[in-house]
Amino acid sequence: MGILNVTPDSFSDGGRYIARDNALRQAERMVADGVDIVDIGGESTRPGAPTVPLEQELARVVPVIEALAGIGIPLSIDTYKPEVMRAALAAGADLVNDIWGFRRAGALDAVSGTDCGLCVMHMLGEPQTMQRGEIDYEDVVGDVRAFLEARVDALTQAGIARNRISVDPGFGFGKATREHNYALLARLRDTAPRPAAGEAPFPILAGMSRKSMLGAVTGRSTPAERVAASVAAAVCAAERGAAIVRVHDVAETVDALKVWAAVREAENVTR
């Protein structure tokens, strides 16, 4: 999943793609680099980010989705606002990626009567406050899984088929310490709700690209310096069960995952 932020203030690439033509060129580059999904967002969710008025978010994302609707790969809308979900789906989006886990009033109604995919993310607090104050977990992996299980139950009770749902442990969203984030990565499979007998597991989305959890390990202070660490994190996530990795650096990640997949194929052949 390639990240396309049509925002002036996203933590890594804010302002680069807010102009529609720049956004379209970046999407085309990502497609050429081998992206599978383009995730379009019109509001930054970095820690401390201000909220964006509804009409402004709509003006940023809807024209881009409409222009990319025939690009040949699925489009995702990164939003928690039901009104944006409805407008984005009408414009041609295929997936709703909600950092609030469809907890906002009206969010379930916005998606329940459609056939779009849904990504449910875990977050404590909200972007303005999620990294402030005391954040504590009894067991971060178990707590995240319990939250995602409850949200999946809410979605299925609203009539949403299980095979439309993917889950995201929410790296960096209300995980205040390096230990929280790396525990989630180390036990990524355990963050997903446990499927019932005979049911397929829920696909896991992992989004760590250029985040501060990588800087905490590498000492790289700026997001642009964390490309290598981001690629390593994506491969680690794939090895631990991620079905989708959400990244800024598509070409580098695609190449790394091709090597990882070739090694796995060779292992299977020689067994």
N, C-alpha and C positions, 0 to 999 in steps of 0.2 A: 504494500500500500504506500503510494507516494503522497507526501504532504504538499498541499497547495494552499498556502495561507494568503488570502486576499485581504490582508490586514496591514495597518501601518506600524503595529507594535508587538508582533509575535517575537518571542525571545531570540530566535535564530535568524529569521529571514524577513522580519517585519518591514513592510514598505516596498520590497522588491517586486511583488506581483500584484499590488493593489490596482494598478492600471489593467484594464481588461485585456488588452493586446499582450502585455507582458505575461499575464496569467495563462493565456492560451498558448503562447510560445513555450512556457515552462511545461505545461501539460504535454505538448507535442514532444518535447525533449524526453520527458519521463517515459512516454510510450515507446519512443525509439530506443530507450535504455532498457526496456523490458518490464516496465511496471505492470501489475495485474489489476490494480484498483487505484483511482485517483480520489483522494480525500480532500474535499474543499471546505475551508473554514473561513468565516467572516468575522469572528470575534476571538481575540487572543484569550487563552486560558492559562497563561503563565501565572505563577504566584504573584498576587497583588494586582493583576490586570483589572482595569475598570470594565464595567458592563457597557455593552454597545446598544444603543436604541434599536428597537425592532426594525424600523423602516431603513435605518442605515445598514443593518446586517442583510436585509433582503436586497437592498440595492447593490451590495457587494457580491452576493453569491448567485442570485438568480440569473443575471445575464451570462455569467461564466458557465453555469450548468447548462443553460439553453444552448450556448455555443458549442459545448463539448458533448452534447447528448448523442451525437452520431460518431463519436470517436472510436467506437468499437470495443471499449472495455467498460466495466462497471464504474459508476460514479458514486461516491459517498459524500454525504453532507455531515459535517461536524458541527452539531448544534444541539442545544437543550431546549430551544424554544419551539413549542408546538406549531406556531404560525409559520416559522421558517421550515419546519419539517414538511408541512403541507405544501408550501410553495415550492420547495426544492423537489419534492416527489412529482408534483405537477409539471415541473420544468424538465424532468428526465432523470433525477437521481434514483439510484437502485438500492442504496443502503443508508440507514440513519445511524450515525455514530454519536452516542449521547454520553457525555461525561457525567451527567446526573443519573444515568441508569433509568431513564423514563419515569422519574419521580415527580417531575413538575406537573401541576394540574393541567390536564388536557393532552399530555404527551401520549398516553396509551390510546386515547381516542384518535389522535392524529395518525397513528400507524396501524391500528388493529384491523381496519377495513381494507388494507392494502396487501400486496404480496412482497413488499420490500424486505431486505435483510435488516437485522437490528444488531447493533453492538452495544452491550450493556457494560458500563465501566463502574468500578468501585472508586469512590472519592469520599474522604472525610471533609466536612466543612464545604467551603466554596472557594473559587480561585482567589478571591480577595483576602481570605483568612486562613486557607488550608495549611499553610506552613508556619503559622504563628501559634504561640502558646504551647501548652503541654499536649503532646500527641502520644498516646500510649495504647498498646495492644497486649492482650494476654498472650495471644499467638497470632502474629500478623497473617500468616497463611490461613489458619483456621478462621480468623475473623473475616478476612476477605472472602473466603469461600462461602461462609454463612450469609454474608450480605448478598453475594451473587446468586446463591440458591433462593433467597427470598425474592429477589427481583425477577428471576426466571419464573418462579411460581406466580408472581403477579402478572407477568406477561402471558403465561399459558392460561391463567384464569380469565384473561381478557380475550381469549380466543385465538391467540397467536401461536402458530405451529412451532414446535420445538426446533424443527430444521431451519427456521428462519433466524435463529438466535446464535450469536457468538458472544464471548465474554472477554473482559479486559481487566486485569488486576489493578490498573491505574498507577503505573510507576510514577513516583514523584507527586501524586495527588494525595496529600495528607499522609505521606510517608516521610517523616521528618528526618530520619537518620539513614545513613549508608546501610546500616544493618537491616532495616526494614526492607529496603529495595532489593538488596542482594539475597535476602532470605526468600523473597518472592520469586526472584529469577532462579535460584537454586532449586526451588520446589515448584516450578511453574505449573506442572501438571496437576499438583494438588490444590491449586487455586480455583480450578473450575468446579462447578457443581458436579456431583457424582451422578452419572446416568443410571437409570434403572436397568434391570436385567434386560438384555436384548436391544437396548437403545444405544445409538451412537453417542460418543462424547461430544460435548460442546466445543466447537473450534475456539481456540484462544488467540486473541490479538495481543501482541506485545509492542508497546511504544516506548522506547528508551532513547530514541535518536537525539544526539547532542545534548542530553539532559545533564543536570548538575551531578547526578549520581555517578556519571562517568568521569566528570571532572574531579570528584572527590577521590577517585582511585588513581587517576593519571596525573593529576596536578595541572591539567589544561584548563585555564581559567575562562576562556571564551568558547562559545558554542562552535565557531568555525574551526577551532583546533581539535575538535573531538570526532572527526570523521572516522579515523581508524578505530577508535574505541566504540563508536556506534556500530560499525560493521562487525566487530568482535561480539558485541552484545546481541546483535541480530542472529549471528550464527549460534551463540549460546542458547538463545531462545528457541531457535528451530530445533536444536539438539534436545531440548527439554520439552518439546511438544507444541510449540507455537505453530498455528496454521497460517497466521498472518503476522508480518512484521511491518510496523508503520515507520517510515524512514524519510529523511530529507535527501539522502545520497543514494539514488536508485541504482545507477550504473555500478558503483562500487559494491553495493549490497548484493545485487543480482550476480555479479561475478563470484563473490565469496560463497554464496549459496549454491552456485553451480559446482564449485569445487567440493563443498561439503556433501552435496548429493552424489557426486561421482565416487567419493570415498565410501559412502553408505552402500552404493550399488556394488562396488568392488567387494565390500565385506560380505554382502549377500551371495555374491557369485562364489566366493571362496569357502563359504561354510558348507 
